[in-house]
């Protein structure tokens, strides 16, 4: 069943009826898999920032590229809980790397079996080797078959460093969250008399006190443009025989 041109281009997978999933997938066979973490992001941001950010970005991308957005996976390794030299072991969940690898493999296999042609894994948490593990599973899956293309990336890999750099609970991440989930940010909780630091505030990167909804909107638009081009290239590339 092919929906009319005025039909929905995208939807959240878990909120959709089977017929709605089939109608969208027939025209836009793209699955978006946001991969986050439950991790301390300072006193000023929600512990689910990584997954909320990834899901928000996938939803914005799906609005223009079409497809179905799955709920975030909140199973991550290499979270703040591992950094025993910092006083932030609470409010983070940390899982074995092999569990992350297994979950990635099963997700890719099952989404491929559902008929998706592109599986876009957006990694909101880029702790290492967690992030490399997800990219390794994507590469192995791509090498094992020809009918599906997996893209595993992060927002900072698709944006120029002069716009957004890799960070933790800093300007970039907090601006993204302000744009998609402003209720999950409270900048007034940050110190007013000094620049937040990793050791004192779990902040790594540019000053989050300068984060704004407008910056988040700008970063998101740049991400959507780059990711949409990546998806279009993947869809137009013939399978390797």
C-alpha positions in Angstrom: 0.0 0.0 0.0 1.5 3.3 -1.1 0.2 6.4 0.8 -0.9 9.5 -1.1 1.5 12.3 -1.5 -0.3 14.1 1.3 0.1 11.1 3.7 2.6 11.1 6.6 6.3 10.8 5.7 7.4 9.7 9.1 6.2 8.5 12.5 7.4 7.1 15.8 7.5 3.4 15.4 6.1 2.5 18.8 3.1 4.8 18.4 2.1 3.5 15.0 -0.4 1.0 13.9 0.8 -1.8 11.6 -1.0 -0.3 8.6 0.6 3.1 9.3 4.1 1.5 9.5 3.6 -0.3 6.2 2.3 2.7 4.4 5.3 4.8 5.4 7.8 2.0 4.9 6.6 1.4 1.4 7.8 4.8 0.3 10.5 5.6 2.9 12.1 2.2 4.0 14.3 3.9 6.6 14.5 3.0 10.3 16.1 5.4 12.7 17.6 3.9 15.8 18.7 6.4 18.4 21.2 5.0 20.8 21.7 6.8 24.1 22.7 6.3 27.7 21.4 7.0 31.2 24.3 9.0 32.5 25.0 12.0 34.8 25.2 15.2 32.7 25.7 17.6 35.5 23.2 19.3 37.7 21.8 21.2 34.7 20.7 18.5 32.3 18.6 15.3 32.4 20.4 12.0 32.8 18.7 10.8 29.6 20.3 13.6 27.5 22.1 11.3 25.0 19.0 9.4 24.1 16.7 12.4 24.2 19.1 14.2 21.9 19.5 11.3 19.5 15.7 10.7 19.3 15.0 14.4 18.8 17.5 14.6 16.0 16.2 11.4 14.4 12.7 12.8 14.5 13.8 16.1 12.9 15.6 14.1 10.2 12.7 11.8 9.5 10.4 14.8 9.0 12.4 15.7 5.9 13.8 12.3 4.8 10.9 10.1 5.8 10.9 6.9 7.7 10.2 5.4 11.1 11.9 6.5 14.4 12.3 3.8 17.0 12.5 4.5 20.8 16.0 5.2 22.1 18.1 2.3 23.3 19.4 3.3 26.8 22.1 0.6 27.1 25.6 2.0 27.0 29.1 1.2 28.1 31.8 3.7 29.1 29.6 6.1 31.0 30.6 8.4 33.8 30.1 5.6 36.2 33.5 4.2 35.0 35.4 7.4 35.9 36.2 6.5 39.4 38.5 9.5 39.8 35.5 11.8 39.4 32.8 12.3 42.0 30.0 11.4 39.6 29.4 7.7 39.8 25.8 8.1 40.8 22.9 8.7 38.4 24.6 6.6 35.6 24.0 3.1 34.4 26.9 1.2 32.8 26.6 -2.0 30.8 29.1 -4.6 29.6 30.5 -3.8 26.1 29.6 -7.3 24.9 25.9 -6.7 25.8 26.0 -3.5 23.7 27.5 -5.4 20.8 24.9 -8.2 21.1 22.0 -5.7 21.3 23.3 -3.9 18.2 23.6 -7.1 16.2 20.1 -8.2 17.2 18.6 -4.8 16.4 20.2 -4.7 13.0 19.1 -8.3 12.1 15.5 -7.7 13.2 15.1 -4.3 11.5 16.6 -5.8 8.3 14.1 -8.7 8.5 11.3 -6.1 8.8 12.2 -4.9 5.3 14.0 -1.6 6.0 16.6 -0.7 3.4 18.4 1.9 5.5 19.0 1.6 9.2 20.3 4.9 10.6 21.9 4.4 14.0 22.5 7.7 15.7 24.8 7.5 18.7 24.0 10.1 21.2 26.6 8.7 23.6 30.1 8.6 22.1 32.1 7.2 25.0 34.8 4.9 23.9 35.0 2.0 23.0 31.2 2.0 23.1 30.9 4.2 20.0 33.5 2.3 18.0 31.7 -1.0 18.9 28.4 0.2 17.4 30.3 1.3 14.3 32.1 -2.0 14.1 28.8 -3.9 14.2 27.4 -1.7 11.5 30.4 -2.3 9.3 30.2 -6.1 9.9 26.6 -6.2 9.1 27.1 -4.2 5.9 29.8 -6.6 4.8 27.6 -9.7 5.5 24.7 -8.8 3.1 23.7 -6.6 0.3 20.1 -5.7 0.7 20.3 -3.3 3.7 22.6 -0.4 4.4 23.5 0.5 8.0 24.7 4.0 8.8 26.2 4.4 12.3 27.2 7.9 13.2 26.9 10.8 15.7 25.9 14.4 15.3 29.4 15.6 15.9 30.7 13.3 13.1 28.4 15.0 10.7 29.0 18.6 11.7 32.1 20.8 11.2 34.1 21.2 14.4 33.8 25.0 14.1 30.0 24.5 14.6 29.8 21.7 17.2 32.6 19.7 18.8 32.5 16.5 20.8 31.4 17.5 24.3 29.7 16.2 27.4 26.9 18.3 29.0 28.5 21.4 27.4 27.4 24.0 24.9 26.6 21.6 22.0 24.7 18.9 23.8 22.8 21.3 26.0 21.8 23.5 23.0 20.4 20.4 21.2 18.4 19.5 24.3 17.1 23.1 24.7 15.8 22.9 21.2 14.0 19.5 21.5 13.4 19.1 25.2 13.7 22.5 27.0 12.0 21.1 30.1 15.0 18.9 30.6 17.5 21.7 31.1 18.0 24.1 34.0 21.0 26.4 33.3 20.3 28.3 36.6 21.8 25.4 38.5 25.3 26.0 37.0 27.8 28.1 38.9 27.5 31.8 38.1 31.0 32.7 39.3 33.2 30.3 37.3 33.4 28.3 34.1 32.0 24.8 34.6 34.6 22.0 34.5 34.8 18.3 34.2 36.2 17.8 37.6 33.6 20.0 39.4 30.5 19.8 37.2 30.9 16.9 34.8 31.1 19.4 31.9 33.6 18.7 29.1 33.6 21.3 26.3 32.5 24.9 25.7 30.6 26.6 28.5 27.1 25.3 28.6 25.8 28.6 30.1 26.0 29.9 26.6 23.6 27.3 25.3 20.4 28.6 23.7 17.4 27.2 21.9 18.4 29.2 18.8 21.9 27.6 18.8 20.2 24.2 19.1 18.0 24.9 16.2 21.0 26.0 14.1 23.0 22.9 15.0 20.0 20.7 14.3 19.4 22.2 10.8 23.0 21.6 9.9 22.8 18.0 11.1 19.6 17.3 9.2 21.1 18.6 6.0 24.2 16.5 6.3 22.4 13.4 7.4 19.8 13.7 4.7 22.5 13.8 2.1 24.1 10.7 3.6 20.8 8.8 3.5 20.1 9.9 -0.1 23.6 8.7 -1.2 23.1 5.4 0.5 19.6 4.9 -1.1 21.0 5.7 -4.6 24.1 3.5 -4.3 23.5 0.1 -6.0 24.0 -3.0 -3.8 27.4 -4.7 -4.1 26.9 -8.0 -5.9 
